[in-house]
């Protein structure tokens, strides 16, 4: 889905079509606290980005409600319940259009339509008139979403998941890109290496140090050198650049944790800015948990300090709760340890999830002292087959991470995907490391 939160706001307020729209997290109408969750393409033209502080966004694009000058933006607070309603309408269509659907976030999904369409070509033989049946089917899905729900979607069609993901980002917004089996290598080769599923800004820079700037360069690289530099992840990137991906589309199971990250444009020591960001992330994570009827027993934070060192802290409760204010309070308390440190990225996570109606724990204290455990940046919204949350050791573990995410989830290796964004657009429940749409997800990210 394209700029999903902004698209939903336009669905509710048709007058916003064509206008700069900024959807923020953790702030209300006249306030200037919080972070940008997503910005419409019109707003992005003025330098508004996902995870940007609302105060910075307001400097670049004043509120239309408070100024008569141009340009001006229309700011709206996140309305998760409404977005979930719209998303459910989209998902109903996807379930009707595919035999297998893998939802990776509120606004992104993989569909296996192998049994419903084909790569056969139809047309009258004239130049430009031929297309695959698969393209026609994808257009049908797009048109149903547009007609029945009223929000735009971009679709990528390819013979495997990794290439379909790249294709879905190729022609935004409202795009449709089809990559036939024989065209995968030719399609991928000229693209910047950042387009490959799993490559974020830091990985992009490290690859550039190796002389690798395009997907074609990556496909032609020595896989042994990539493994030496990135571990097994290097082999995955190499395969994806070559269009090799044998994963099957599988339905998503229940997560073991829910989390959200946000990176600063530059490392900051501003205590208030750090607290505002954590408050916004805590509100989003708690809202996601409530939308999934989930309670949580552990609340944690992630703090990335220069150059790329990960610090995590977590506190466990005596039992599962659903309490957004408590999530914020604990997260801010844990953040206090880093008041004097420069910070590149922050994150909030709830874990030890339980689903369905049940009694909440008494809020009369925690189980022991806050604990910490370093996790790779690829750790995110964990499926049932993922490891437990961070709270396992009492020592700080510092690990070099790939700072790929903007406002994202710490997504687990769902189905083998590299993960950190995507989410797409609004921050997604995406298996990807990099969110080209720049939106903070409510599902799983960058």
N, C-alpha and C positions, 0 to 999 in steps of 0.2 A: 504494500500500500504506500502511496506517495504522501509524504508529510501528513501522516494519518491523523494526528491530533488536530492539526490546522484544518484538514479536510472535514473532520467531524464538526468543528466549530462553524465552518461554512455551510455545512448541511443544516445546522440549526439556525444560522443567520445568513441567508443567501446574499445579503448586501455586502458581505465580506469577500465575495468572489472578485478576484483581481486585485484585492487590497493586501498590503503587508499584514500578516497575522503572526503573532508571537504567542505561543502557549507556554506558560511558566509553571514551575513546580515550587511549592512551599511559600507562595505569596498570595495575597488577596488584592482586590481592586486597586486601591491607592498606594499600596506599599511598594518599596523598592528592594525587598529582600527576596532571596531565592535564586533559582537558576532557570535558564531557558530549557524547556523540554524539547520543543521543536519550533522551527520557523518556516513559514511558507517561502517559496522561491522568491517572491517579491521582497520579503524581508531580508533574505540572504544577500540580495543585491546591495544592501546597506551595511553589510558586515555583521549581521546577526547570525550566531552559530549555536548549535546545541551545546549545552553545559556552560554557556556563557553566563556570568552573573547578570541578573536582571538590571542592576544599576548600570552596568556597562552597556547593555542593550539599549537602555533608555537614553544614554548619552549619544548613541549613534542614531536612534530612531525614537523620538519622543512619542508619548501616548497621543493618539488622535483625540481622545476625550479631553485632553488638557492643553491643546494648542490648536491654533488656526493655521499654522504654517505647514508647509510641505517640505520634505516628506514626513509622514507620521505613521505610526503603526497602531494596530488594534491588538491590545494585550488581553489575554484571557487566562484564568487559572485552570489547571488541569481538572477535568471532570471525568474521573476514571469510570464511574458508573455508566455515564453516557457513552464513552468510547467502547466500553465492553458490550453495550447493547448493539452498537453499530457493528462491532467486530463479530458478534454472534450471528448477525444477519449475513455477513460476508462468509463466515465459516459454514453456514448452512448450504450456501451455494457451492462452496468448494467440496463439501462432503457429497453433494449430489453429482458433482462433475468428475470425481475421481474415485477409484477403488481404494486407494490408500492415501491418506493426508497426514503429513507431519507438520504440526503447528510448532513453530519455533519462537513465536512471540505473538503479541496482540495483533500485529500487522504484517506478519510474514509466514509463509508456509511453503512446503514442497508438496507437489502432487505427482503421484505415479499414474500416468494415463496410458500406459503401454497397451492395455487391453481395449482401450476405447478409441484409439486413433492410430495413425501410422505415418511413416516417412514417405509414403507414396506421393507423387507429384500430380497435381491436377491443373488444368488450364487448356487454352485453345492453341498452344504452341507459339503464340506471338511473343515477342520479346517483352519481358516484364510482366506477363500475365500468368506465368506459372507460379504455383506455390504448393507447399506440402499440405497434406490433410491436417497434419499436426498444427500448422499455423492457423488454419481455419478453426480448429478446435480451441486453440488459445484465444483467438479473437472472440469466440463465443463466450468463453469464461469472462473475459474483460467486459464485454457488452452486458452480460447478465449483472455483474457487480455494479456497473455504471447505471444501468436502467432500474434495477430493483432496489439498490441501496443508495446510490447517488454519490459515491466517492470514487476517486480514480485509483487504478492499480497499474503497476508495470509488471509485465510478464516476460520471463525468459524461458525458452524451450530448447532443450538440448538432450543428448543421449545419457547424461549423467548429472548427478547433483551439483558437483563443483562448477561445471560449465554453465548449468542452468542458473546458478546463483550469479555468476559474472554477467550472463546475458540479461538477467532481470535488472541489473544496475546500469546497463549499457546505454539506455535511451530514456532516461527519466526526464520529466514526469510523464505519466500516461503512455509509457512505451511498450512496444512488443518487438522482441528480438528473437529470431529463430536461428539456431546453429545446427545445421544438418550433420549427421555423423561424419561424413567425408570432409567437412569444413572446419572441424574443431581446431586443428592445429593452426590453420590459416587465420581463423578468427582470433585466437588467443595471442599469437606471436607478436603483433605490433602493439599490443596493449601495454601500458605502464605496469610494472611489476606489482604496484599497489592494487591493481584490479583483481589479482589472484586471491581467491578466497583463503583468508588466513594471514595475509600480509598487511600489517599496519605500519604507521610512520616509522617506528624504530627499526623494525625488520627491513623496511624499505631502505633506510639509511645504511644498515649493515650490509645489505645486498649491494648497494651502490659502492660501498668500500671494496667489494669483490669484483666490481666492474659489471654488475648485473643490474640493468635498468629496465628491461622489457621482459614480458613473459617468454618471448623467444630466447632471450639471453638465459633466463632461468632454466628453460627446457634443454638448452644446449650445455649447461654447466655440468661440472663433474659432481655426480650425486654424492660421492665419498667426501668431497670438500664441504658440501652442504650439511652432511651429517656431522662432520667434525665441528662445524660452526653452530648448528642449531639442534643437534641431536636428531632423533627420529622425525621430529617435526620438519627438518630439512628435506627428508625424503618425501614426506607428504606434499610439501610445496613443489618439489621437483615434479612429482607425478601430476599434480593438478595443472601445472604450467604446460604439461604435455597432453592434457586432456584425459588423463587416466584416473578413473575414480570408479571403483566397483562396489561402492556402498549401495545398499538397498534403502529405499524410502520406508521408514518404519514409524508407526505412531509413537508419539511422545508419552512417556510415563509421568507419574507424579514426581516432582522435584524433592530433593532432600533439603534444599536451601533456596532462598531467594535473595538476590543482591543487586546492588546498583553502584556504579562507579562514575566519577566525574573528574576530568583532568582540567587543570588550570592552563591557560595559554602560556604562562610563565610561572616558575616556582614562586610561591608567595609565603611571607612570614606574617601576613595580616591575620591576626587571631579572629577578628570579627568575620572576615571573608571566609575563613575556614569553618567557623561555626555555622554561618549561614548556609554554606554548601552542605554540611553534614545534616543540618535540620531538614533541608529540602530532600536529600537522599533518604533520610529516615522516614519522612512522610510518604514518599513514593513506595518504598519497600513495604511499609506497613499497609498501605492501600492495596498493593498487589496481593499481599497475604490474605487480607480480608476478602478481596474479590475471588479468591480461590478457596474460601472457607477453610483457611489454614490458621492454626495457632503455632506458636514458636516458643522454644524454651531457652534459646541462646541468641544473644544479640552481640554483633561484633563490628569492628571497623577495620578498614585497610588504609594505611597511610604510606604513600610512596614519596620518598625523599630523594633529592639529587645524589648521585646521578640517576640511578634507577633501583633504589633499595626499597624492598617491601617490608613494612612492619604491620603486624596484625595484633589486635587485642580483642578479647571476647569475655563476656560475663554470662554465666548460666543461672537461670532462675530455678526455683524449686519444682516448677511444673509448667506446662504450656499455658500461654496467655494470648489474648488478642488485645493489645493496648498500644496504640500509636504514640501516645504521649510518653509511655515508658520506653519505647524504642528510641525516641529522640533523646530522652533524659540520659539513658545509658550510653548512647553513642557520644553525646557531648561530654559526659564524664570521662569516657575512655580517651576522647580527643585531647583532653586537658594535658596529658603527658607530652603532647607535641606542640604546645602553644608557642614555644620559642624556636621551633624548627621550620626551615623552609620546606614547603610541601608542593609536590608536582601533581599529585592525584589523591583523591579521597574516595572511600567507598563505605557502604553500610550493608550489613548482611544479617538476616535472621535465619536460623537453622534449627535442627532437631524439630522438624515440622510434624504436626499431626493434623489430620483432616477430619471434617465432620463435627457435628455438635458434641460438646463434652464440657465438663466442668473446668473452669479456669483455676489455675493454681493461686494460692494466697500470695499476695504481693508483699510479704513481710521480710524479704531479704533474698540474697543470692546464695548459690551453692559455692562457697569458697571465694577466693580472690580471682580477679580477672586473669585469664590466661591467654597465651598467644602462640600462634604457630604460623610459620611462613607458608604460603601457598603460591604456586606459579600464577602468573596473570591470566593463564588460560582457564583457571578455576572459576566457575560461575554458577549458574543455576543448575544444581547437581541433580541428576537422575538417580533412581534407586540404586544403580550400580556404581555410583560414585562413592568416594570416601566420605568420612564424617566431616563435620565442620572444623573450624580452626582450633577450638578449645581442647588442646591435648597436651601441650607442654607449657612450662612456666617461663621459658626463655624466649627472647626475641630472635626470630630467624630472619635474616636479611638475604633476600634473593634478588638477583638481577631479573628484571621483568621487561617485557615488550610493551611499551606504553602506547598500545594501539587504540585503546578505548577512549571515547569521549564520555558522554553520559551513558553508561552501559551497565550490563550485568556481568558478573563473573560466571560465565557459562561453562558447564562441564563438558567433557568430550562426548557429547551426545551423538551416538551413532558414528563416532570416529571423527567428528569435525574438530578442527582447531577452533578454539574459542576464547574470546575475552569479552562485542557488539554486538542483538539487533534489530542485534537488532538492526533494522532499517529505521530510518526516519525517526520514530518516537522512542527510539531506544527499543529495542526489540528483545524478544526471547530468542535471539539469533544465535546460531552456532558459529558465526563469523567473528574474526578478530577486528574487522574494520567496518564501520558503518558509514557508507558513502552518503547516505541521506542525512546523517548527523542528527538523528532524532533519538531521544532517550526512550528505551523500551519499557514496556510493562510486562513483557513476557519473559524472555531470557536474553546477545549483543556484539560490541564492536569486535 
